[in-house]
Amino acid sequence: MKFVISSIELLAHLQAISRVISTKNTLPILDNFLFQLDGNQLEITASDLESTLITKITLENATDNGSIAIPARLLTETLKEFPEQPLTFEINLDTFGVVINSENGKFSIVGQKGSDFPQLPTIKDDKKFAFKVQSEVLLSGITKTLFATADDELRPVMNGILIELATEKMTYVASDAHKLVRYQRTDVKADADSLFILPRKPASLLKNILPREENEVVVEFDEKNAFFVLSEYKMVCRLVEGNYPSYNSVIPTNNPNKFTIDRIEFLNTLKRVSVFSNQASNLVKLQLTGNQLTVSAQDIDFSISAYERLNCQYEGEDMEIGFKSTFLMEILSNLSTKDIVMELSDPTRAGLILPSAPEKEEEDVLMLLMPMMIST
């Protein structure tokens, strides 16, 4: 088995799929990339059993078909140091010896049997649901919601993004019980209603490879696994099993107190003032009177405090509400409009943070944050 490939091109593909490899693999074979050559198509696979990433490269110069597992870290670390040049891989499938010839040298590696690499799961035809989505829509949905996923061993359903398909829209939801994000697109429609929970790691892997994709992504899933097929990549992952909590029931509908404010100004104020908050609680208070918002924080233990006033457009009664500053800053950082609207009902109920106007006509973003008790 022999092929010639550009060092830079190979490294780019390997770095994209190497993120899936776990540092604590239960099977030693998973510390390797699986190289499979078929004609002039080179397919490289990386996996941690839960998630698998596959990339395809079309070669101009290749002879003999076959498969071999090559140590991932050793290969990527070596390739990082090469300038752009063609590399010739000569692989002996009997001894699993791999020789890489460069312009000025020769590197020898010992691989492993390709057939020892775990087989890909399959999707049951009778349970299969398939749809196509623009890469930009999938990327937006993941980017807007990924930060709000939980890390909770007791409630694994919260550790992923709920993706709901309906005949009139596509909805992405993520929550860690303190904050919740719901992102909807009306430009994606499915033939029937369906849903799945995409785990956080595969979502993060997709977020990394989707910016390179210009075409539609084909998504196929059943109750256990999902396949995401891109032009040069394919991702297979095990889905989170279980029922996602009813998220619509926690979104308050009657919020008479609303203020509109410059997002960046509000975010920068929070960054400054939150330095003075108690390190354990990160509590910041928002006080609304007239058309003015006062952001304040204090740490009684160290006798430090801070406040800043901001102009805003406020409709509602005077009120004071507390939030965890790190969560509020995270939400504001993940919105992209110039102005945001914050809707509040009372200091004990969740606040809604929305863009003042949607960036795109077909999208709807809603972010929710639970308040913190203000000790009087």
Backbone hydrogen bonds, N-H to C=O, Kabsch-Sander energy under -0.5 kcal/mol:
donor,donor_aa,acceptor,acceptor_aa,energy
2,K,63,T,-2.4
3,F,89,F,-1.9
4,V,61,N,-2.2
5,I,87,L,-2.5
7,S,85,Q,-2.5
10,L,6,S,-2.4
11,L,7,S,-2.2
12,A,8,I,-2.3
13,H,9,E,-1.9
14,L,10,L,-2.6
15,Q,11,L,-2.9
16,A,12,A,-1.5
17,I,13,H,-1.7
18,S,14,L,-2.2
19,R,15,Q,-0.6
20,V,17,I,-1.5
21,I,18,S,-1.3
25,N,22,S,-0.5
30,L,27,L,-1.9
31,D,28,P,-1.9
32,N,29,I,-1.4
33,F,70,I,-3.0
34,L,45,T,-2.5
35,F,33,F,-0.7
35,F,68,I,-3.2
36,Q,34,L,-0.5
36,Q,43,E,-2.5
37,L,66,G,-3.0
38,D,36,Q,-0.5
38,D,41,Q,-2.5
41,Q,38,D,-2.0
42,L,40,N,-0.6
42,L,57,I,-3.0
43,E,36,Q,-3.0
43,E,41,Q,-0.6
44,I,42,L,-0.5
44,I,55,T,-2.7
45,T,34,L,-2.1
46,A,53,L,-2.4
48,D,51,S,-2.2
50,E,48,D,-1.2
52,T,236,V,-3.0
53,L,46,A,-2.8
54,I,234,K,-2.9
55,T,44,I,-2.6
56,K,232,E,-2.1
57,I,42,L,-2.5
59,L,40,N,-3.5
59,L,57,I,-0.6
61,N,4,V,-0.5
63,T,2,K,-3.0
66,G,37,L,-1.8
68,I,35,F,-2.2
69,A,112,Q,-2.6
70,I,33,F,-2.8
70,I,68,I,-0.5
72,A,31,D,-2.3
73,R,31,D,-0.5
75,L,71,P,-1.7
76,T,72,A,-2.6
77,E,73,R,-2.6
78,T,74,L,-1.7
79,L,75,L,-2.4
80,K,76,T,-2.0
81,E,77,E,-0.5
81,E,78,T,-1.2
82,F,79,L,-1.6
87,L,5,I,-3.1
88,T,101,N,-2.4
89,F,3,F,-3.1
89,F,87,L,-0.6
90,E,88,T,-0.6
90,E,99,V,-2.8
91,I,1,M,-3.2
91,I,89,F,-0.5
92,N,97,G,-2.6
93,L,91,I,-0.8
96,F,92,N,-2.1
97,G,92,N,-0.7
98,V,109,I,-3.4
99,V,90,E,-2.7
100,I,98,V,-0.5
100,I,107,F,-3.3
101,N,88,T,-2.8
101,N,99,V,-0.6
102,S,100,I,-0.6
102,S,105,G,-2.5
107,F,100,I,-2.4
109,I,98,V,-3.0
111,G,96,F,-3.5
111,G,109,I,-0.6
112,Q,69,A,-2.5
114,G,67,S,-0.8
116,D,113,K,-1.3
117,F,114,G,-1.6
124,K,122,T,-0.5
127,K,124,K,-1.0
128,K,124,K,-0.8
128,K,125,D,-0.6
129,F,221,F,-2.3
131,F,219,V,-2.3
133,V,217,V,-2.2
135,S,215,N,-0.7
138,L,134,Q,-2.1
139,L,135,S,-2.5
140,S,136,E,-2.4
141,G,137,V,-2.3
142,I,138,L,-2.1
143,T,139,L,-2.9
144,K,140,S,-2.6
145,T,141,G,-1.0
146,L,142,I,-2.8
148,A,145,T,-1.8
149,T,146,L,-1.6
150,A,158,M,-2.5
150,A,175,S,-0.6
153,E,151,D,-0.5
158,M,155,R,-1.9
159,N,156,P,-1.7
160,G,157,V,-0.6
161,I,198,L,-2.9
162,L,160,G,-0.5
162,L,173,V,-2.9
163,I,161,I,-0.5
163,I,196,F,-3.0
164,E,162,L,-0.6
164,E,171,T,-3.2
165,L,194,S,-3.6
166,A,169,K,-2.1
170,M,185,R,-2.3
171,T,164,E,-2.7
172,Y,183,Y,-3.0
173,V,162,L,-2.2
174,A,181,V,-1.9
176,D,179,K,-1.7
177,A,179,K,-0.5
180,L,368,L,-2.3
181,V,174,A,-2.8
182,R,366,L,-3.0
183,Y,172,Y,-2.9
184,Q,364,D,-2.7
185,R,170,M,-2.5
186,T,362,E,-2.5
188,V,185,R,-0.5
190,A,166,A,-2.3
194,S,165,L,-2.0
196,F,163,I,-1.8
198,L,161,I,-2.8
198,L,196,F,-0.6
200,R,159,N,-1.5
203,A,199,P,-1.8
204,S,200,R,-2.3
205,L,201,K,-2.2
206,L,202,P,-2.5
207,K,203,A,-2.1
208,N,204,S,-1.1
209,I,205,L,-1.6
210,L,206,L,-2.8
212,R,209,I,-1.2
213,E,210,L,-1.9
217,V,133,V,-3.5
218,V,229,V,-2.0
219,V,131,F,-3.0
219,V,217,V,-0.6
220,E,227,F,-2.3
221,F,129,F,-2.3
222,D,225,N,-2.1
226,A,237,C,-2.4
227,F,220,E,-3.3
228,F,235,M,-3.0
229,V,218,V,-2.9
229,V,227,F,-0.5
230,L,228,F,-0.6
230,L,233,Y,-3.1
234,K,54,I,-2.4
235,M,228,F,-2.6
236,V,52,T,-2.8
237,C,226,A,-2.4
238,R,50,E,-2.4
239,L,224,K,-3.4
240,V,197,I,-2.1
247,Y,245,P,-1.2
249,S,246,S,-0.5
250,V,247,Y,-1.3
251,I,248,N,-1.0
255,N,253,T,-0.9
257,N,344,L,-2.2
258,K,256,P,-0.7
258,K,315,E,-2.8
259,F,342,M,-2.2
260,T,313,Q,-2.1
261,I,340,I,-2.3
263,R,338,K,-2.8
264,I,338,K,-0.5
266,F,262,D,-2.3
267,L,263,R,-2.7
268,N,264,I,-2.8
269,T,265,E,-2.0
270,L,266,F,-2.3
271,K,267,L,-2.2
272,R,268,N,-1.8
273,V,269,T,-3.0
274,S,270,L,-2.7
275,V,272,R,-0.7
276,F,273,V,-2.0
277,S,274,S,-1.7
278,N,298,Q,-0.8
282,N,278,N,-3.4
284,V,323,F,-2.6
285,K,296,S,-3.1
286,L,321,I,-3.2
287,Q,285,K,-0.6
287,Q,294,T,-2.5
288,L,286,L,-0.5
288,L,319,M,-3.1
289,T,287,Q,-0.6
289,T,292,Q,-2.1
292,Q,289,T,-1.9
293,L,310,L,-3.0
294,T,287,Q,-2.7
295,V,293,L,-0.6
295,V,308,E,-2.8
296,S,285,K,-2.4
296,S,294,T,-0.6
297,A,306,A,-2.3
299,D,304,I,-2.9
302,F,299,D,-1.0
303,S,299,D,-0.6
303,S,300,I,-0.8
304,I,299,D,-1.7
306,A,297,A,-2.5
308,E,295,V,-2.1
310,L,293,L,-2.8
312,C,291,N,-2.2
313,Q,260,T,-2.3
314,Y,312,C,-0.7
315,E,258,K,-3.1
319,M,288,L,-1.5
321,I,286,L,-2.3
322,G,372,M,-0.6
323,F,284,V,-2.4
325,S,282,N,-3.4
325,S,323,F,-0.6
328,L,324,K,-2.1
329,M,325,S,-2.7
330,E,326,T,-1.8
331,I,327,F,-2.2
332,L,328,L,-2.3
333,S,329,M,-2.2
334,N,330,E,-1.2
334,N,331,I,-0.5
335,L,332,L,-1.0
340,I,261,I,-2.6
341,V,354,L,-3.1
342,M,259,F,-2.8
343,E,341,V,-0.5
343,E,352,L,-2.7
344,L,257,N,-3.6
349,R,346,D,-1.8
351,G,369,L,-2.6
352,L,343,E,-2.6
353,I,367,M,-3.6
354,L,341,V,-2.9
356,S,339,D,-2.3
363,E,360,K,-1.6
364,D,184,Q,-2.1
366,L,182,R,-2.4
367,M,353,I,-1.9
368,L,180,L,-3.1
369,L,351,G,-2.4
370,M,178,H,-2.9
372,M,322,G,-2.8
375,S,373,M,-0.7
